[in-house]
Amino acid sequence: MRTLPFLATAVIFWRTRVHFRNWRVHRWMPLLLGFFLVALFIWFAENIATFANAWNYPGQEAGWKPVGPEKLGAWFLLMMISFVLVGLVQKVKEPD
């Protein structure tokens, strides 16, 4: 079931860029790359937290195992939904 949302995301946002400012320099990156990088860092943090026993998933009671890469896809879809929701709520700022 997840394949369809991933394909739809790729088709819809393939050429979309996110513009941002870092230390007074305006930059851009592909939106899909941004989604992936945020999802990747959340996934890393999730692995660190389960290693530190902040929480355990089923199957980790006997000992730590890395969180599966399929969770990376869930975080990717969460980033997409979050980005769209913020875009709907946030007013568009006109360029200077």
SULPEQUI-V385537 format. One line per field, one symbol per residue. ss: DSSP state (H for helix, E for strand, - for the rest). Layout:
# SULPEQUI-V385537
ss: ???
This chain:
# SULPEQUI-V385537
ss: -HHHHHHHHHHHH---EEEEEE--EEEEEEHHHHHHHHHHHHHHHHHHHHH------------------HHHHHHHHHHHHHHHHHHHH-------
